[in-house]
Amino acid sequence: MHPAAAPLSCAECDLWSSTRPVRHASKVMFAPPVMILVGGVVFGTIAPLLGGLLGAVAVSLITAGSTFTAGVAVCGAVDGASRWLLSRHRQRLLPMARVVSDGSEP
């Protein structure tokens, strides 16, 4: 991405900003289930191993950290896929490349 001069912007910037609500909805839709799944798996795996108050605190902190990391990863994946689709859309607008020979080949 490039810094656009205020108040001017290119068509790519306009397209990127116009898809912001869709990206936000995708993050809200996909991040919580992944976070719940990761939290459940981590809690179910670590909880039987540690006991007592310190064990409960450790399990809670590890579970919270892993669920937060999973949510950040999903949001990053949504943004990355969105940028990839935007560049693919922009490439589709370019004319097809033609191979031009210099005449030396038969």
N, CA, C and O atoms as CSV, one atom per row, in Angstrom:
chain,resi,resn,atom,element,x,y,z
A,1,MET,N,N,0.843,-1.171,0.000
A,1,MET,CA,C,0.000,0.000,0.000
A,1,MET,C,C,0.892,1.240,0.000
A,1,MET,O,O,2.055,1.177,0.399
A,2,HIS,N,N,0.362,2.318,-0.431
A,2,HIS,CA,C,1.112,3.553,-0.523
A,2,HIS,C,C,0.390,4.661,0.232
A,2,HIS,O,O,-0.830,4.624,0.385
A,3,PRO,N,N,1.137,5.629,0.695
A,3,PRO,CA,C,0.475,6.750,1.362
A,3,PRO,C,C,-0.185,7.650,0.320
A,3,PRO,O,O,0.488,8.174,-0.568
A,4,ALA,N,N,-1.453,7.823,0.425
A,4,ALA,CA,C,-2.188,8.670,-0.508
A,4,ALA,C,C,-2.152,10.107,-0.014
A,4,ALA,O,O,-2.256,10.373,1.183
A,5,ALA,N,N,-2.007,11.004,-0.934
A,5,ALA,CA,C,-2.008,12.413,-0.567
A,5,ALA,C,C,-3.427,12.829,-0.214
A,5,ALA,O,O,-4.377,12.515,-0.930
A,6,ALA,N,N,-3.556,13.536,0.894
A,6,ALA,CA,C,-4.892,13.984,1.300
A,6,ALA,C,C,-5.345,15.079,0.353
A,6,ALA,O,O,-4.459,15.838,-0.041
A,7,PRO,N,N,-6.435,15.257,-0.022
A,7,PRO,CA,C,-7.711,14.560,-0.060
A,7,PRO,C,C,-7.849,13.644,-1.270
A,7,PRO,O,O,-8.926,13.103,-1.520
A,8,LEU,N,N,-6.749,13.465,-2.034
A,8,LEU,CA,C,-6.804,12.611,-3.214
A,8,LEU,C,C,-6.502,11.173,-2.831
A,8,LEU,O,O,-5.719,10.913,-1.917
A,9,SER,N,N,-7.127,10.248,-3.532
A,9,SER,CA,C,-6.817,8.837,-3.339
A,9,SER,C,C,-7.032,8.115,-4.652
A,9,SER,O,O,-7.781,8.571,-5.516
A,10,CYS,N,N,-6.371,6.993,-4.787
A,10,CYS,CA,C,-6.485,6.235,-6.027
A,10,CYS,C,C,-7.665,5.275,-5.942
A,10,CYS,O,O,-8.297,5.137,-4.894
A,11,ALA,N,N,-7.948,4.622,-7.048
A,11,ALA,CA,C,-9.075,3.691,-7.097
A,11,ALA,C,C,-8.843,2.497,-6.175
A,11,ALA,O,O,-9.788,1.966,-5.592
A,12,GLU,N,N,-7.578,2.072,-6.043
A,12,GLU,CA,C,-7.268,0.949,-5.161
A,12,GLU,C,C,-7.561,1.289,-3.701
A,12,GLU,O,O,-8.101,0.465,-2.963
A,13,CYS,N,N,-7.204,2.498,-3.292
A,13,CYS,CA,C,-7.486,2.930,-1.919
A,13,CYS,C,C,-8.992,3.029,-1.676
A,13,CYS,O,O,-9.489,2.658,-0.613
A,14,ASP,N,N,-9.705,3.536,-2.682
A,14,ASP,CA,C,-11.165,3.620,-2.547
A,14,ASP,C,C,-11.784,2.239,-2.421
A,14,ASP,O,O,-12.693,2.035,-1.615
A,15,LEU,N,N,-11.297,1.285,-3.216
A,15,LEU,CA,C,-11.828,-0.075,-3.146
A,15,LEU,C,C,-11.499,-0.719,-1.801
A,15,LEU,O,O,-12.334,-1.416,-1.224
A,16,TRP,N,N,-10.262,-0.483,-1.293
A,16,TRP,CA,C,-9.861,-1.054,-0.013
A,16,TRP,C,C,-10.711,-0.484,1.118
A,16,TRP,O,O,-11.126,-1.226,2.009
A,17,SER,N,N,-10.975,0.812,1.098
A,17,SER,CA,C,-11.768,1.406,2.172
A,17,SER,C,C,-13.246,1.056,2.038
A,17,SER,O,O,-13.963,1.029,3.039
A,18,SER,N,N,-13.710,0.789,0.832
A,18,SER,CA,C,-15.122,0.433,0.674
A,18,SER,C,C,-15.416,-0.986,1.152
A,18,SER,O,O,-16.569,-1.310,1.437
A,19,THR,N,N,-14.397,-1.835,1.244
A,19,THR,CA,C,-14.609,-3.208,1.710
A,19,THR,C,C,-14.399,-3.359,3.208
A,19,THR,O,O,-14.451,-4.475,3.724
A,20,ARG,N,N,-14.163,-2.260,3.917
A,20,ARG,CA,C,-13.925,-2.327,5.359
A,20,ARG,C,C,-15.086,-2.987,6.124
A,20,ARG,O,O,-14.820,-3.814,6.997
A,21,PRO,N,N,-16.361,-2.661,5.840
A,21,PRO,CA,C,-17.453,-3.330,6.572
A,21,PRO,C,C,-17.498,-4.841,6.343
A,21,PRO,O,O,-17.845,-5.599,7.248
A,22,VAL,N,N,-17.152,-5.268,5.145
A,22,VAL,CA,C,-17.148,-6.710,4.862
A,22,VAL,C,C,-16.032,-7.396,5.630
A,22,VAL,O,O,-16.231,-8.475,6.189
A,23,ARG,N,N,-14.861,-6.779,5.659
A,23,ARG,CA,C,-13.756,-7.358,6.419
A,23,ARG,C,C,-14.081,-7.423,7.904
A,23,ARG,O,O,-13.778,-8.416,8.565
A,24,HIS,N,N,-14.694,-6.377,8.427
A,24,HIS,CA,C,-15.063,-6.371,9.844
A,24,HIS,C,C,-16.079,-7.471,10.141
A,24,HIS,O,O,-15.961,-8.172,11.146
A,25,ALA,N,N,-17.064,-7.622,9.281
A,25,ALA,CA,C,-18.071,-8.670,9.493
A,25,ALA,C,C,-17.436,-10.058,9.420
A,25,ALA,O,O,-17.821,-10.955,10.170
A,26,SER,N,N,-16.474,-10.240,8.528
A,26,SER,CA,C,-15.792,-11.531,8.424
A,26,SER,C,C,-15.004,-11.837,9.683
A,26,SER,O,O,-14.992,-12.973,10.156
A,27,LYS,N,N,-14.342,-10.819,10.226
A,27,LYS,CA,C,-13.590,-11.030,11.460
A,27,LYS,C,C,-14.515,-11.384,12.617
A,27,LYS,O,O,-14.217,-12.277,13.411
A,28,VAL,N,N,-15.629,-10.684,12.705
A,28,VAL,CA,C,-16.582,-10.948,13.787
A,28,VAL,C,C,-17.192,-12.337,13.632
A,28,VAL,O,O,-17.533,-12.986,14.621
A,29,MET,N,N,-17.328,-12.785,12.400
A,29,MET,CA,C,-17.962,-14.079,12.154
A,29,MET,C,C,-16.995,-15.248,12.371
A,29,MET,O,O,-17.399,-16.287,12.894
A,30,PHE,N,N,-15.726,-15.094,11.978
A,30,PHE,CA,C,-14.801,-16.226,12.012
A,30,PHE,C,C,-13.925,-16.290,13.256
A,30,PHE,O,O,-13.537,-17.386,13.660
A,31,ALA,N,N,-13.603,-15.176,13.873
A,31,ALA,CA,C,-12.672,-15.195,15.003
A,31,ALA,C,C,-13.223,-15.873,16.258
A,31,ALA,O,O,-12.511,-16.689,16.843
A,32,PRO,N,N,-14.467,-15.582,16.712
A,32,PRO,CA,C,-14.925,-16.212,17.960
A,32,PRO,C,C,-14.976,-17.739,17.945
A,32,PRO,O,O,-14.562,-18.354,18.928
A,33,PRO,N,N,-15.467,-18.391,16.871
A,33,PRO,CA,C,-15.454,-19.862,16.921
A,33,PRO,C,C,-14.052,-20.448,17.013
A,33,PRO,O,O,-13.837,-21.441,17.708
A,34,VAL,N,N,-13.103,-19.842,16.318
A,34,VAL,CA,C,-11.723,-20.340,16.386
A,34,VAL,C,C,-11.164,-20.131,17.783
A,34,VAL,O,O,-10.467,-20.996,18.313
A,35,MET,N,N,-11.466,-18.984,18.381
A,35,MET,CA,C,-10.980,-18.715,19.734
A,35,MET,C,C,-11.580,-19.691,20.747
A,35,MET,O,O,-10.881,-20.168,21.641
A,36,ILE,N,N,-12.850,-19.981,20.607
A,36,ILE,CA,C,-13.504,-20.925,21.522
A,36,ILE,C,C,-12.915,-22.318,21.364
A,36,ILE,O,O,-12.664,-23.009,22.352
A,37,LEU,N,N,-12.694,-22.732,20.108
A,37,LEU,CA,C,-12.120,-24.054,19.860
A,37,LEU,C,C,-10.715,-24.168,20.440
A,37,LEU,O,O,-10.394,-25.148,21.112
A,38,VAL,N,N,-9.883,-23.173,20.181
A,38,VAL,CA,C,-8.508,-23.210,20.697
A,38,VAL,C,C,-8.511,-23.169,22.218
A,38,VAL,O,O,-7.759,-23.904,22.857
A,39,GLY,N,N,-9.351,-22.316,22.808
A,39,GLY,CA,C,-9.420,-22.247,24.267
A,39,GLY,C,C,-9.852,-23.565,24.879
A,39,GLY,O,O,-9.299,-23.987,25.895
A,40,GLY,N,N,-10.828,-24.220,24.279
A,40,GLY,CA,C,-11.288,-25.512,24.794
A,40,GLY,C,C,-10.228,-26.590,24.691
A,40,GLY,O,O,-10.043,-27.384,25.614
A,41,VAL,N,N,-9.534,-26.616,23.566
A,41,VAL,CA,C,-8.489,-27.629,23.385
A,41,VAL,C,C,-7.343,-27.398,24.367
A,41,VAL,O,O,-6.860,-28.342,24.991
A,42,VAL,N,N,-6.914,-26.164,24.502
A,42,VAL,CA,C,-5.813,-25.870,25.424
A,42,VAL,C,C,-6.227,-26.151,26.864
A,42,VAL,O,O,-5.471,-26.766,27.616
A,43,PHE,N,N,-7.419,-25.707,27.256
A,43,PHE,CA,C,-7.881,-25.940,28.624
A,43,PHE,C,C,-8.024,-27.435,28.896
A,43,PHE,O,O,-7.618,-27.921,29.952
A,44,GLY,N,N,-8.601,-28.159,27.941
A,44,GLY,CA,C,-8.779,-29.603,28.134
A,44,GLY,C,C,-7.475,-30.369,28.181
A,44,GLY,O,O,-7.389,-31.418,28.820
A,45,THR,N,N,-6.470,-29.858,27.514
A,45,THR,CA,C,-5.173,-30.537,27.503
A,45,THR,C,C,-4.363,-30.241,28.763
A,45,THR,O,O,-3.722,-31.137,29.312
A,46,ILE,N,N,-4.386,-29.000,29.219
A,46,ILE,CA,C,-3.517,-28.601,30.331
A,46,ILE,C,C,-4.187,-28.763,31.698
A,46,ILE,O,O,-3.498,-29.022,32.685
A,47,ALA,N,N,-5.499,-28.619,31.779
A,47,ALA,CA,C,-6.185,-28.636,33.078
A,47,ALA,C,C,-5.942,-29.912,33.883
A,47,ALA,O,O,-5.717,-29.819,35.089
A,48,PRO,N,N,-5.976,-31.099,33.272
A,48,PRO,CA,C,-5.737,-32.300,34.092
A,48,PRO,C,C,-4.299,-32.411,34.612
A,48,PRO,O,O,-4.046,-33.144,35.568
A,49,LEU,N,N,-3.372,-31.705,34.003
A,49,LEU,CA,C,-1.974,-31.827,34.406
A,49,LEU,C,C,-1.628,-30.997,35.634
A,49,LEU,O,O,-0.757,-31.378,36.416
A,50,LEU,N,N,-2.300,-29.872,35.808
A,50,LEU,CA,C,-1.968,-28.963,36.902
A,50,LEU,C,C,-3.119,-28.897,37.896
A,50,LEU,O,O,-4.282,-28.839,37.495
A,51,GLY,N,N,-2.810,-28.905,39.170
A,51,GLY,CA,C,-3.837,-28.839,40.203
A,51,GLY,C,C,-3.573,-27.701,41.166
A,51,GLY,O,O,-2.485,-27.125,41.177
A,52,GLY,N,N,-4.544,-27.388,41.951
A,52,GLY,CA,C,-4.387,-26.344,42.967
A,52,GLY,C,C,-4.642,-24.960,42.412
A,52,GLY,O,O,-4.980,-24.790,41.240
A,53,LEU,N,N,-4.475,-23.979,43.274
A,53,LEU,CA,C,-4.741,-22.596,42.907
A,53,LEU,C,C,-3.749,-22.068,41.871
A,53,LEU,O,O,-4.145,-21.413,40.907
A,54,LEU,N,N,-2.476,-22.349,42.067
A,54,LEU,CA,C,-1.476,-21.895,41.101
A,54,LEU,C,C,-1.670,-22.585,39.754
A,54,LEU,O,O,-1.458,-21.972,38.707
A,55,GLY,N,N,-2.062,-23.821,39.773
A,55,GLY,CA,C,-2.348,-24.538,38.524
A,55,GLY,C,C,-3.530,-23.931,37.794
A,55,GLY,O,O,-3.513,-23.802,36.570
A,56,ALA,N,N,-4.558,-23.557,38.545
A,56,ALA,CA,C,-5.729,-22.937,37.927
A,56,ALA,C,C,-5.379,-21.584,37.313
A,56,ALA,O,O,-5.854,-21.248,36.228
A,57,VAL,N,N,-4.557,-20.817,38.003
A,57,VAL,CA,C,-4.128,-19.520,37.472
A,57,VAL,C,C,-3.280,-19.720,36.216
A,57,VAL,O,O,-3.458,-19.010,35.226
A,58,ALA,N,N,-2.369,-20.674,36.254
A,58,ALA,CA,C,-1.512,-20.941,35.096
A,58,ALA,C,C,-2.335,-21.393,33.903
A,58,ALA,O,O,-2.115,-20.930,32.783
A,59,VAL,N,N,-3.284,-22.294,34.133
A,59,VAL,CA,C,-4.141,-22.775,33.041
A,59,VAL,C,C,-4.962,-21.627,32.479
A,59,VAL,O,O,-5.116,-21.519,31.263
A,60,SER,N,N,-5.486,-20.776,33.333
A,60,SER,CA,C,-6.284,-19.638,32.864
A,60,SER,C,C,-5.453,-18.688,32.010
A,60,SER,O,O,-5.903,-18.240,30.955
A,61,LEU,N,N,-4.244,-18.381,32.465
A,61,LEU,CA,C,-3.383,-17.470,31.710
A,61,LEU,C,C,-2.957,-18.070,30.374
A,61,LEU,O,O,-2.958,-17.378,29.356
A,62,ILE,N,N,-2.601,-19.324,30.370
A,62,ILE,CA,C,-2.195,-19.977,29.125
A,62,ILE,C,C,-3.365,-20.052,28.159
A,62,ILE,O,O,-3.196,-19.811,26.963
A,63,THR,N,N,-4.547,-20.383,28.659
A,63,THR,CA,C,-5.733,-20.471,27.804
A,63,THR,C,C,-6.098,-19.102,27.243
A,63,THR,O,O,-6.403,-18.981,26.057
A,64,ALA,N,N,-6.071,-18.079,28.075
A,64,ALA,CA,C,-6.397,-16.734,27.602
A,64,ALA,C,C,-5.394,-16.259,26.552
A,64,ALA,O,O,-5.781,-15.662,25.548
A,65,GLY,N,N,-4.126,-16.519,26.778
A,65,GLY,CA,C,-3.100,-16.127,25.810
A,65,GLY,C,C,-3.248,-16.844,24.481
A,65,GLY,O,O,-3.100,-16.241,23.418
A,66,SER,N,N,-3.540,-18.129,24.548
A,66,SER,CA,C,-3.676,-18.879,23.293
A,66,SER,C,C,-4.943,-18.479,22.536
A,66,SER,O,O,-4.926,-18.437,21.306
A,67,THR,N,N,-6.030,-18.186,23.233
A,67,THR,CA,C,-7.241,-17.763,22.529
A,67,THR,C,C,-7.053,-16.382,21.908
A,67,THR,O,O,-7.523,-16.140,20.796
A,68,PHE,N,N,-6.377,-15.476,22.605
A,68,PHE,CA,C,-6.103,-14.155,22.049
A,68,PHE,C,C,-5.219,-14.271,20.806
A,68,PHE,O,O,-5.465,-13.608,19.799
A,69,THR,N,N,-4.202,-15.107,20.885
A,69,THR,CA,C,-3.307,-15.304,19.740
A,69,THR,C,C,-4.058,-15.890,18.555
A,69,THR,O,O,-3.821,-15.489,17.416
A,70,ALA,N,N,-4.962,-16.834,18.805
A,70,ALA,CA,C,-5.748,-17.415,17.716
A,70,ALA,C,C,-6.660,-16.365,17.080
A,70,ALA,O,O,-6.819,-16.342,15.860
A,71,GLY,N,N,-7.253,-15.507,17.890
A,71,GLY,CA,C,-8.109,-14.441,17.346
A,71,GLY,C,C,-7.328,-13.460,16.495
A,71,GLY,O,O,-7.799,-13.043,15.436
A,72,VAL,N,N,-6.139,-13.087,16.946
A,72,VAL,CA,C,-5.293,-12.180,16.172
A,72,VAL,C,C,-4.881,-12.836,14.857
A,72,VAL,O,O,-4.834,-12.176,13.819
A,73,ALA,N,N,-4.584,-14.124,14.899
A,73,ALA,CA,C,-4.191,-14.842,13.684
A,73,ALA,C,C,-5.336,-14.890,12.676
A,73,ALA,O,O,-5.111,-14.717,11.478
A,74,VAL,N,N,-6.551,-15.121,13.144
A,74,VAL,CA,C,-7.697,-15.158,12.231
A,74,VAL,C,C,-7.932,-13.786,11.622
A,74,VAL,O,O,-8.192,-13.685,10.423
A,75,CYS,N,N,-7.848,-12.732,12.414
A,75,CYS,CA,C,-8.034,-11.375,11.876
A,75,CYS,C,C,-6.949,-11.043,10.864
A,75,CYS,O,O,-7.228,-10.406,9.848
A,76,GLY,N,N,-5.730,-11.460,11.122
A,76,GLY,CA,C,-4.652,-11.250,10.157
A,76,GLY,C,C,-4.864,-12.042,8.880
A,76,GLY,O,O,-4.551,-11.565,7.790
A,77,ALA,N,N,-5.396,-13.253,9.012
A,77,ALA,CA,C,-5.681,-14.062,7.821
A,77,ALA,C,C,-6.778,-13.430,6.979
A,77,ALA,O,O,-6.710,-13.454,5.750
A,78,VAL,N,N,-7.789,-12.865,7.633
A,78,VAL,CA,C,-8.866,-12.199,6.889
A,78,VAL,C,C,-8.310,-10.994,6.137
A,78,VAL,O,O,-8.639,-10.793,4.968
A,79,ASP,N,N,-7.474,-10.190,6.790
A,79,ASP,CA,C,-6.876,-9.037,6.118
A,79,ASP,C,C,-5.940,-9.467,4.986
A,79,ASP,O,O,-5.932,-8.852,3.919
A,80,GLY,N,N,-5.167,-10.503,5.214
A,80,GLY,CA,C,-4.257,-10.990,4.171
A,80,GLY,C,C,-5.004,-11.516,2.959
A,80,GLY,O,O,-4.622,-11.241,1.821
A,81,ALA,N,N,-6.073,-12.274,3.199
A,81,ALA,CA,C,-6.872,-12.780,2.082
A,81,ALA,C,C,-7.555,-11.643,1.340
A,81,ALA,O,O,-7.700,-11.689,0.119
A,82,SER,N,N,-7.969,-10.631,2.074
A,82,SER,CA,C,-8.607,-9.486,1.444
A,82,SER,C,C,-7.625,-8.717,0.566
A,82,SER,O,O,-7.975,-8.291,-0.535
A,83,ARG,N,N,-6.400,-8.539,1.049
A,83,ARG,CA,C,-5.383,-7.865,0.231
A,83,ARG,C,C,-5.051,-8.686,-1.004
A,83,ARG,O,O,-4.856,-8.130,-2.085
A,84,TRP,N,N,-4.985,-10.007,-0.853
A,84,TRP,CA,C,-4.700,-10.872,-1.996
A,84,TRP,C,C,-5.807,-10.755,-3.037
A,84,TRP,O,O,-5.529,-10.652,-4.232
A,85,LEU,N,N,-7.050,-10.770,-2.593
A,85,LEU,CA,C,-8.157,-10.633,-3.535
A,85,LEU,C,C,-8.161,-9.263,-4.200
A,85,LEU,O,O,-8.499,-9.152,-5.378
A,86,LEU,N,N,-7.793,-8.224,-3.468
A,86,LEU,CA,C,-7.727,-6.893,-4.052
A,86,LEU,C,C,-6.652,-6.822,-5.132
A,86,LEU,O,O,-6.884,-6.248,-6.197
A,87,SER,N,N,-5.480,-7.397,-4.870
A,87,SER,CA,C,-4.426,-7.377,-5.890
A,87,SER,C,C,-4.814,-8.242,-7.081
A,87,SER,O,O,-4.486,-7.908,-8.220
A,88,ARG,N,N,-5.497,-9.331,-6.836
A,88,ARG,CA,C,-5.974,-10.177,-7.944
A,88,ARG,C,C,-6.988,-9.422,-8.793
A,88,ARG,O,O,-6.971,-9.518,-10.020
A,89,HIS,N,N,-7.866,-8.677,-8.146
A,89,HIS,CA,C,-8.856,-7.880,-8.872
A,89,HIS,C,C,-8.156,-6.800,-9.695
A,89,HIS,O,O,-8.542,-6.537,-10.835
A,90,ARG,N,N,-7.139,-6.181,-9.124
A,90,ARG,CA,C,-6.407,-5.137,-9.837
A,90,ARG,C,C,-5.658,-5.711,-11.035
A,90,ARG,O,O,-5.586,-5.067,-12.081
A,91,GLN,N,N,-5.097,-6.914,-10.897
A,91,GLN,CA,C,-4.385,-7.535,-12.009
A,91,GLN,C,C,-5.329,-7.909,-13.141
A,91,GLN,O,O,-4.931,-7.915,-14.306
A,92,ARG,N,N,-6.566,-8.218,-12.811
A,92,ARG,CA,C,-7.538,-8.578,-13.835
A,92,ARG,C,C,-7.852,-7.384,-14.731
A,92,ARG,O,O,-8.244,-7.560,-15.885
A,93,LEU,N,N,-7.684,-6.183,-14.212
A,93,LEU,CA,C,-7.967,-4.992,-14.982
A,93,LEU,C,C,-6.852,-4.651,-15.973
A,93,LEU,O,O,-7.056,-3.842,-16.878
A,94,LEU,N,N,-5.674,-5.264,-15.807
A,94,LEU,CA,C,-4.561,-4.996,-16.706
A,94,LEU,C,C,-4.762,-5.734,-18.025
A,94,LEU,O,O,-5.398,-6.788,-18.042
A,95,PRO,N,N,-4.234,-5.206,-19.133
A,95,PRO,CA,C,-4.355,-5.919,-20.405
A,95,PRO,C,C,-3.494,-7.178,-20.396
A,95,PRO,O,O,-2.517,-7.266,-19.653
A,96,MET,N,N,-3.862,-8.145,-21.221
A,96,MET,CA,C,-3.116,-9.396,-21.309
A,96,MET,C,C,-1.730,-9.122,-21.894
A,96,MET,O,O,-1.579,-8.290,-22.789
A,97,ALA,N,N,-0.740,-9.813,-21.391
A,97,ALA,CA,C,0.624,-9.654,-21.890
A,97,ALA,C,C,0.758,-10.381,-23.227
A,97,ALA,O,O,0.205,-11.463,-23.422
A,98,ARG,N,N,1.494,-9.772,-24.127
A,98,ARG,CA,C,1.740,-10.385,-25.425
A,98,ARG,C,C,3.226,-10.649,-25.564
A,98,ARG,O,O,4.050,-9.835,-25.147
A,99,VAL,N,N,3.568,-11.782,-26.147
A,99,VAL,CA,C,4.957,-12.113,-26.406
A,99,VAL,C,C,5.315,-11.545,-27.763
A,99,VAL,O,O,4.685,-11.867,-28.771
A,100,VAL,N,N,6.310,-10.716,-27.781
A,100,VAL,CA,C,6.748,-10.080,-29.015
A,100,VAL,C,C,8.120,-10.647,-29.357
A,100,VAL,O,O,9.049,-10.582,-28.553
A,101,SER,N,N,8.234,-11.200,-30.553
A,101,SER,CA,C,9.532,-11.740,-30.955
A,101,SER,C,C,10.265,-10.691,-31.788
A,101,SER,O,O,9.654,-9.812,-32.395
A,102,ASP,N,N,11.582,-10.810,-31.797
A,102,ASP,CA,C,12.376,-9.857,-32.573
A,102,ASP,C,C,12.590,-10.321,-34.007
A,102,ASP,O,O,13.262,-9.638,-34.780
A,103,GLY,N,N,12.032,-11.467,-34.374
A,103,GLY,CA,C,12.102,-11.958,-35.750
A,103,GLY,C,C,13.265,-12.877,-35.999
A,103,GLY,O,O,13.381,-13.414,-37.101
A,104,SER,N,N,14.138,-13.087,-35.029
A,104,SER,CA,C,15.312,-13.941,-35.241
A,104,SER,C,C,14.975,-15.420,-35.087
A,104,SER,O,O,15.724,-16.272,-35.567
A,105,GLU,N,N,13.894,-15.735,-34.445
A,105,GLU,CA,C,13.501,-17.135,-34.265
A,105,GLU,C,C,12.556,-17.549,-35.385
A,105,GLU,O,O,11.762,-16.743,-35.869
A,106,PRO,N,N,12.649,-18.832,-35.798
A,106,PRO,CA,C,11.771,-19.293,-36.896
A,106,PRO,C,C,10.333,-19.415,-36.497
A,106,PRO,O,O,9.494,-19.789,-37.317
